[in-house]
Amino acid sequence: MSEHAVAWPHAVARLRELGAGAITYPGGTLLAPLERVEHLLASWGARPALRRSGLCHAFYGTDGFPTALLPLARRAELAAVIGDEAEEIVYAYAACDRAASYPTLAREESAFRDRFTGLVHSPTPRLRRDLAELSAADELDLARIDPVFRDVWGDELRLLFTRLAGLLSEPARRECRAVLGDGEG
């Protein structure tokens, strides 16, 4: 049995234990979009570590969703369930100061600001691609289920994902166009 097949039910069980099924989120509870993001990443052909990070991307809260399921001092607990690589992606996604980091993420020498530590560094190309792909999956899921969110943020997201297009997989770019349009007309 693959590492992903083993990790997935344990991760979902841990999400439930920590209350993700009871936290209000647009379209229901937090657990539903976490599962949808994982499925969307799978449909794009994402590798297992990125898929697991998609399932757990809100464990430490995010710049746009402050509710954390675990404090950062307990990162090892999540790593034990989903693996070190996936947990590192989850941490980076949670730590991303979007206003400071997204404008340069597509650059080779990007300036990623960690909102927890305040430190600025340049992530590896793989991590930049993972952050872009996970951001697209998360935001597109919300835009697909919440027309008000799409109306308010759609133009800004279209510009962001156009700027990050070189980091996104072709399936992610197609999904961006399908959900947000191409900006024409």
C-alpha positions, -999 to 999 in steps of 0.1 A, spaced: 0 0 0 13 35 -9 24 61 17 -5 83 4 -31 55 8 -19 51 44 -16 88 53 -49 100 38 -73 82 63 -50 91 92 -50 127 82 -88 128 78 -92 112 112 -68 137 127 -87 166 111 -119 153 126 -103 148 160 -91 184 160 -126 197 150 -123 205 113 -158 190 108 -172 216 133 -154 248 122 -177 270 101 -164 278 66 -180 290 34 -201 262 20 -202 242 53 -174 232 76 -136 234 71 -132 196 65 -152 198 32 -129 223 14 -98 206 27 -109 173 10 -120 192 -21 -85 209 -24 -68 175 -21 -91 160 -48 -85 190 -71 -48 186 -67 -51 149 -75 -71 157 -106 -42 179 -117 -18 151 -112 0 165 -81 25 142 -64 13 126 -31 32 150 -8 15 180 -24 -19 163 -22 -15 155 15 -5 191 21 -36 202 3 -57 181 26 -40 196 56 -31 231 44 -51 249 71 -37 230 102 -18 261 114 -42 286 100 -33 308 70 -29 344 62 -65 344 50 -80 320 77 -66 325 112 -81 295 129 -54 269 136 -61 232 144 -26 228 159 -1 253 173 32 255 155 50 239 185 32 206 176 44 205 139 60 170 145 25 156 152 13 166 117 46 154 101 41 120 117 8 117 99 15 132 65 53 130 62 80 156 65 78 170 30 40 175 31 42 191 65 69 215 52 45 226 25 17 230 50 40 252 72 51 273 42 15 278 31 5 288 66 35 310 71 31 329 38 26 366 43 6 369 11 8 406 6 46 405 9 53 372 -8 29 367 -37 42 397 -57 76 381 -60 68 344 -58 72 338 -96 108 353 -95 137 330 -91 150 351 -62 116 356 -46 112 374 -13 90 351 8 81 366 42 73 342 70 44 358 89 52 338 120 89 347 123 91 378 101 121 364 83 124 368 45 140 341 23 139 327 -12 121 293 -13 134 266 -36 119 264 -71 99 233 -60 85 250 -30 75 280 -50 57 257 -75 40 239 -46 29 272 -30 15 284 -63 -3 252 -70 -18 249 -35 -28 285 -36 -46 280 -69 -64 249 -57 -75 266 -24 -86 298 -40 -103 282 -70 -122 258 -48 -136 288 -28 -143 308 -60 -162 278 -75 -185 273 -45 -189 309 -34 -201 333 -62 -198 363 -38 -162 355 -32 -156 350 -69 -173 384 -77 -152 402 -50 -118 385 -55 -120 370 -91 -102 398 -109 -74 399 -83 -71 361 -83 -70 361 -121 -41 386 -121 -23 366 -94 -25 333 -112 -16 349 -145 15 363 -128 22 328 -113 14 309 -145 50 298 -150 48 280 -116 14 263 -122 8 230 -139 -12 231 -172 -43 216 -155 -41 243 -128 -39 270 -155 -69 255 -173 -89 255 -140 -80 291 -134 -95 300 -168 -125 278 -163 -133 293 -128 -121 329 -132 -123 334 -169 -95 348 -191 -101 385 -183 -114 392 -218 -147 409 -224 
